[in-house]
Amino acid sequence: MKMLLRVAWVLVSSTVVLFVAYRWLNGWLSPDAEYSRTAHAITAVAAGSAVTGIVLLTVRFLDCRPASHIGASPFTGRSFALGYAAWLLPAMATLGALAALGTTKFTLHVPLPQLLLTILLQMALVFALEALPEELAFRGYIQTNLAERLDTAQAIGVQAILFMTAALALRGYNGPAESLRFLAVGLALGYIRSITGTIWTGVGLHVSFQTVAQLLLSPEQGSSISFTPGGFLPETIALGIIPFTAAIIIIGSTHPRPTTTRATPAAD
């Protein structure tokens, strides 16, 4: 029971922090409703730090365990790079193939050096606001604790449902397709967490996926690229089905079996 209360605490507190950041802090910092990278950066640092602190303090003082218990320590650049490249390379290959076929179109509006700077800034914002706090909370803390009572597949599934629920609470319901997308991402990242034993591979993939998606699909952020996906199906194939499937295969080939089926339960 105490474990479930701790999971509920991390889930609710992290979601509330992100909700306040998205709906209140960012709006207060940019009251004219236009995108502001400065407001985005302040929101990312504030909310990301708060969620990271909640998770790490909960592990340390309520679970009485080190950060390594939830796969957060040590940081390994190799794991991060593996997750980043395992999604990015198949996605870029697929987008390139669709562009060559005329299905999708890209228009670059800035010089290449400025585009590279924009990508680096967007990566930092994604890391601070989404990738690190979400992987710590859901694939790190929640999935690890669920795995003490459930088998691996069940823990991944429940975590993914909770992730989808939190995402809908933050962004609102926009139809079953988006809900299923959140669920699929939660399942994929949960599986990657289970076979690698670390959150950092998932963080790298999360940064890669969200950076590309926001640059291409969020023109309100002042994107340097105009992107015409050519419809829902090409977009889903290029940014979802192919790169996530390829990433799972690539990462799975380096970690052929789950590191554990069920963790050792903490003393309640």
C-alpha positions in Angstrom: 0.0 0.0 0.0 2.8 2.4 0.8 4.4 1.7 -2.5 1.1 2.6 -4.3 0.9 5.8 -2.3 4.4 6.8 -3.3 3.6 6.0 -7.0 0.4 8.1 -6.7 2.4 11.0 -5.1 5.0 11.1 -7.9 2.3 10.7 -10.6 0.0 13.4 -9.3 2.7 15.9 -8.1 4.6 15.7 -11.4 1.5 16.1 -13.5 0.3 19.1 -11.4 3.7 20.8 -11.7 3.8 20.3 -15.5 0.1 21.4 -15.8 0.9 24.6 -13.9 3.9 25.2 -16.0 2.1 24.6 -19.3 -1.1 26.4 -18.5 -0.1 29.1 -16.1 3.6 29.9 -16.0 4.1 29.9 -19.7 1.0 32.0 -20.3 2.0 34.5 -17.6 5.4 34.9 -19.2 4.0 35.4 -22.7 0.6 37.1 -22.1 0.2 38.0 -25.8 -0.3 34.3 -26.6 2.6 34.4 -29.1 5.4 31.9 -28.8 8.4 33.1 -26.7 11.6 31.1 -26.5 12.6 32.9 -23.4 9.3 32.0 -21.7 9.7 28.4 -23.0 13.2 28.3 -21.5 12.1 29.6 -18.1 9.2 27.2 -18.0 11.4 24.3 -18.9 14.0 25.0 -16.3 11.4 25.7 -13.5 9.1 22.7 -14.2 11.9 20.3 -15.2 13.9 21.1 -12.0 10.7 20.7 -9.9 9.8 17.3 -11.3 13.3 16.1 -11.2 13.6 17.2 -7.5 10.3 15.5 -6.6 11.4 12.2 -8.1 14.9 12.1 -6.7 13.9 13.3 -3.2 11.1 10.7 -3.2 13.6 7.9 -4.1 16.1 9.1 -1.5 13.9 9.9 1.5 10.7 7.9 1.0 12.0 4.8 -0.7 15.4 5.1 1.1 17.2 4.0 -2.1 19.8 5.6 -4.4 19.0 7.1 -7.8 20.5 4.0 -9.4 17.5 2.0 -8.2 15.3 3.8 -10.8 17.9 3.7 -13.5 18.9 7.4 -13.2 22.4 6.9 -12.1 25.0 6.8 -13.4 24.5 9.0 -16.5 26.0 7.2 -19.5 26.6 9.2 -22.7 26.7 6.0 -24.7 23.2 5.0 -23.6 21.9 8.5 -24.4 23.6 8.5 -27.8 22.2 5.1 -28.6 18.6 6.2 -27.9 19.1 9.4 -29.8 20.6 7.9 -32.9 18.3 4.8 -32.9 15.3 7.0 -33.5 16.8 9.8 -35.5 18.6 7.9 -38.3 15.5 5.8 -39.3 13.3 8.9 -39.1 15.6 11.0 -41.3 15.9 8.1 -43.8 12.1 7.8 -44.0 11.5 11.5 -44.3 14.2 11.7 -47.0 12.5 8.8 -48.9 9.1 10.4 -48.6 10.5 13.8 -49.8 12.1 12.1 -52.8 8.8 10.5 -53.7 7.1 13.9 -53.4 4.9 12.9 -50.5 6.3 15.3 -48.0 7.9 18.7 -48.6 10.5 20.8 -46.7 11.3 24.5 -47.0 14.3 25.9 -45.1 13.8 29.6 -44.1 17.1 30.3 -42.5 20.8 29.7 -43.2 22.2 26.3 -42.1 24.2 27.6 -39.1 21.1 29.3 -37.7 19.1 26.1 -38.2 21.8 24.1 -36.3 21.6 26.6 -33.4 17.8 26.4 -33.4 18.1 22.6 -33.2 20.5 22.7 -30.3 18.3 25.2 -28.4 15.3 23.0 -29.0 17.1 19.9 -27.8 18.0 21.7 -24.6 14.4 22.7 -24.0 13.0 19.3 -24.8 15.6 17.7 -22.4 14.7 20.0 -19.6 10.9 20.2 -19.9 9.9 16.8 -21.3 12.5 14.1 -21.8 14.3 14.1 -18.4 11.4 14.7 -16.0 9.0 12.4 -17.9 11.5 9.5 -18.1 12.5 10.0 -14.5 8.9 10.0 -13.3 7.3 7.4 -15.6 9.9 5.0 -16.8 12.2 5.6 -13.8 10.2 5.8 -10.6 6.7 4.6 -11.5 7.7 1.6 -13.7 10.4 0.5 -11.3 8.0 0.5 -8.4 5.2 -1.2 -10.3 7.7 -3.9 -11.3 8.0 -4.8 -7.6 4.4 -6.0 -7.6 3.8 -6.9 -11.3 5.7 -8.7 -14.0 7.6 -6.7 -16.6 4.9 -6.6 -19.3 2.2 -5.6 -16.8 4.4 -2.9 -15.3 5.2 -1.5 -18.7 1.5 -1.5 -19.7 0.2 0.2 -16.5 3.0 2.8 -16.7 2.0 3.5 -20.4 -1.6 3.9 -19.4 -0.7 6.4 -16.6 1.6 8.2 -19.1 -1.2 8.5 -21.6 -3.6 9.7 -18.9 -1.2 12.4 -17.6 -0.5 13.5 -21.2 -4.2 14.0 -21.9 -4.6 15.9 -18.6 -1.8 18.2 -19.7 -2.7 18.7 -23.4 -6.4 17.9 -23.5 -8.3 15.2 -25.5 -7.8 15.6 -29.2 -9.3 12.3 -30.4 -8.4 8.6 -30.2 -5.5 8.8 -32.6 -3.5 11.1 -30.3 -4.4 9.1 -27.3 -3.1 5.9 -28.9 0.0 7.8 -29.9 0.8 8.6 -26.3 0.0 5.1 -25.3 2.3 3.7 -28.0 5.2 6.0 -27.0 4.7 5.0 -23.3 4.9 1.3 -24.3 8.0 1.8 -26.5 9.9 3.8 -23.9 8.8 1.5 -21.1 10.1 -1.5 -23.0 13.4 0.2 -23.8 13.7 1.0 -20.0 13.1 -2.6 -19.2 15.8 -4.0 -21.5 18.5 -1.4 -20.9 18.2 -1.0 -17.1 18.7 2.8 -17.5 16.5 5.8 -18.2 19.2 7.4 -20.3 18.5 5.5 -23.5 14.9 6.6 -23.3 15.9 10.1 -22.5 18.1 10.2 -25.7 15.2 8.8 -27.8 12.8 11.2 -26.2 15.0 14.2 -27.0 15.4 13.1 -30.6 11.8 12.4 -31.2 10.4 15.5 -29.6 13.0 17.9 -31.1 12.2 16.7 -34.6 8.4 16.7 -34.0 8.4 20.2 -32.5 10.6 21.7 -35.2 8.5 20.2 -38.0 5.0 20.2 -36.5 4.8 23.2 -34.3 5.0 26.3 -36.5 3.8 28.5 -33.6 7.2 28.0 -32.1 8.7 30.0 -35.0 10.2 27.0 -36.7 13.0 27.6 -39.2 11.5 24.9 -41.4 8.2 24.6 -43.2 7.0 21.0 -43.3 4.1 19.6 -45.3 3.7 16.0 -44.1 1.3 15.0 -46.9 -1.4 13.7 -44.6 -1.8 11.8 -41.3 -0.5 8.5 -42.6 2.9 9.7 -44.0 3.4 11.7 -40.8 2.6 8.7 -38.6 4.9 6.4 -40.7 7.8 8.8 -40.8 7.8 10.0 -37.2 6.1 7.1 -35.5 5.9 3.6 -36.9 9.2 3.2 -38.7 11.6 5.1 -36.4 10.1 3.7 -33.2 10.1 0.1 -34.6 13.6 0.5 -35.8 14.8 2.0 -32.5 13.3 -0.9 -30.6 15.1 -3.4 -32.9 18.4 -1.5 -32.7 18.4 -1.1 -29.0 17.1 -4.6 -28.4 19.9 -6.0 -30.5 22.4 -4.5 -28.0 20.3 -5.6 -25.0 18.8 -8.9 -26.0 17.0 -9.7 -22.7 15.2 -7.7 -20.0 17.6 -6.9 -17.1 15.0 -8.2 -14.7 11.4 -9.5 -14.5 10.5 -8.2 -11.1 12.5 -6.0 -8.8 13.1 -6.8 -5.2 10.3 -5.2 -3.2 11.1 -2.3 -0.9 10.2 -2.6 2.7 6.8 -1.0 3.3 
